[in-house]
Amino acid sequence: MATSAVPKVHKNYINGEWVEARGGRALEDRNPANRAELIGIFPASTQDDVNDAVDAAKAAFRKWRLVPAPKRAEILYRAAETLVKRKEDLARDMTREMGKPLSETRGDVQEAIDMTYYMAGEGRRLSGQTVPSELPNKFAMSVREPLGVVGMITPWNFPMAIPSWKMMPALVCGNTVVIKPATDTPLSTYNLVQILIEAGLPAGVVNIVNGRGPDTGMPLVTHAGVAAVSFTGSTETGHLVNQGCATSFKPCHLEMGGKNIIIVMDDANLELAVEGAVWGGFGTSGQRCTAASRVAVHKKVYKEFLDRFADRVKALKVGDGLDPETEMGPLINQTQLETVMKYVEIGKAEGAKLVTGGHRAESGGLARGWYHEPTIFADVTPKMRIAQEEIFGPVVALIPFASFDEALEIADDVAYGLSASIYTRNVNQAYRAMRDLETGIVYVNAPTIGAEIQLPFGGTKSTGNGHREAGTAAIDFYSEWKTLYIDYSDRLQRAQIDTADLS
Ligand code: NAD
């Protein structure tokens, strides 16, 4: 079993040891498909625990920064290999604590595998610049330096992939880490860290403090020993994290909410677009930052699309993610379920047409978990709250439009800017959409979800603050430039003042 090396009553991992939270309090991790099933007990940490973890990470940084990057990378390679071997057990653990079907949790683990191998490869690159100097007998270059201790705060919807997006680039660059996982899904982060430990990560290089956002997350954000913070979660929490970093000019990477759109043009392959909208809207029960919670459809094909889409969605098999037949699992917790139910009421009150779904799913034993029916609202207008606000659940708003320009206007008229997609066979429209959609990610003839780890991931407007996860863009956040000039002329040479002798 993936968890065999970690006890059921879990502790914090600080300075290479599993230790109790100083306050002795704990939090439960329960299966959202069956609330009676307790996955584990995890510490409820406070400022004292964060202090211990940051002290350990600071001490470890002194040595870790000097370990050659290719050697740091070898640990990542070993970890990636163990992830491959344990993929199935890790996926099962994740489905139990998070609810999404096994096919999806296997994908989540695979993303961690991909990221770990990719960042291990960066250990032999971490490229800087070498440029000619304007003066003779002088050498000019730039190198990447680690930042120090990086504090990481992660959400529950990708409980292994997202910690890997943050930890692997940070580690290969030579930083040390204190990570606070989401309280709903700590086990998957524990499993990932356990594998890094087995791969030979020295004590103190990665530390986990589990606990609630305000009690554990905020002390980490504001700790003077933390050099930078990487956060993924809601825009609301992102504001707080941003403020916590601002007073000390702490670099802060924020990945936040989305209100993503699929645009279906009248020339689209409708069958493909329907498949994309089902997967984009209801994959992970709509609990993805990139979920296609809006589908805008050209009026000429609106009726046909709606009928086909509704047929597919009504047939979705909702259930426990461990059942191979299941296509959509539960929501993560009661709060999330209540939020979805609240938005269904808002949609109805706004005058949108409820096509299917709209209730908590309780029949056939589903009342044991936090299930909601896959739900479609039709005839949604762009300014309705269900078309503007992130619901983070299995609710899709269908919006009719009459022209390509109108579709782009609808797409861009939201506070968020993570992902957008267009289904069309018209190359001119596809290129215009790629240019004009105000999102960090654009797909053509594919849904809004499905990013690959070798390219930047992140969004504009209220989704992000200019940084990106993944690809070499991640390296840019987890390292700082140092510029080096080496003068071997044996005389004072003044840049911009002295000129090279051309004779
Ligand atoms: P959340 O903001 O409630 O929690 C995220 C993390 O922040 C958790 O670890 C939580 O404990 C912590 N936290 C909460 N309050 C805090 C505080 N006051 N100080 C410090 N930390 C605090 O988000 P969530 O419900 O876990 O995740 C869902 C949200 O995450 C959605 O909005 C989704 O769009 C977003 N998300 C974004 C991306 C992305 O890459 N853009 C990816 C996944 C999820």
Boltz pocket constraint, residues with backbone or C-beta under 6 A from the ligand:
constraints:
  - pocket:
      binder: B
      contacts: [[A, 153], [A, 154], [A, 155], [A, 156], [A, 157], [A, 158], [A, 180], [A, 181], [A, 182], [A, 183], [A, 211], [A, 212], [A, 213], [A, 214], [A, 216], [A, 217], [A, 218], [A, 221], [A, 232], [A, 233], [A, 234], [A, 235], [A, 236], [A, 237], [A, 238], [A, 240], [A, 241], [A, 255], [A, 256], [A, 257], [A, 258], [A, 288], [A, 289], [A, 290], [A, 390], [A, 392], [A, 418], [A, 458], [A, 459], [A, 463]]
      max_distance: 6.0
